[in-house]
Amino acid sequence: MDQRLSTDAMNHTNGNYVRIDGPEDPELGMFDKPLPFCGCGIGWFSLLLGFVFPVMWYYAAFLYFYKYYDKDPRERSGLGASAVAASVCTVGVLIAVIVIVIKSLHP
């Protein structure tokens, strides 16, 4: 057993660092890298930017439905929120178009 890779928390009191990952989960440190776009991730960044450019909601919804979050599960909530925003935007635009068409047919 490698003495440098102790998971015992008591070694931290001696001034040594303790590794977080253990033998039961070797991929625990896989997501230590920060998310892109100032730590927000693509999904939340698209949600915020979508209020100015709604096309970003559709881009994030596309990523959500094609399971981009399999690469990084931390992206799932932001991409899901953007997909909901894209759906709400689509319903709103459809209602607005229907109202405009009905009003133009019956002056």
Sequence and secondary structure as in RCSB ss.txt:
>XXXX:A:sequence
MDQRLSTDAMNHTNGNYVRIDGPEDPELGMFDKPLPFCGCGIGWFSLLLGFVFPVMWYYAAFLYFYKYYDKDPRE
RSGLGASAVAASVCTVGVLIAVIVIVIKSLHP
>XXXX:A:secstr
  GGG   THHHHTT    S BTTBTTGGGG S  TTTTTHHHHHHHHHHTT THHHHHHHHHHHTTGGGT GGG
HHHHHHHHHHHHHHHHHHHHHHHHHHHHHH  
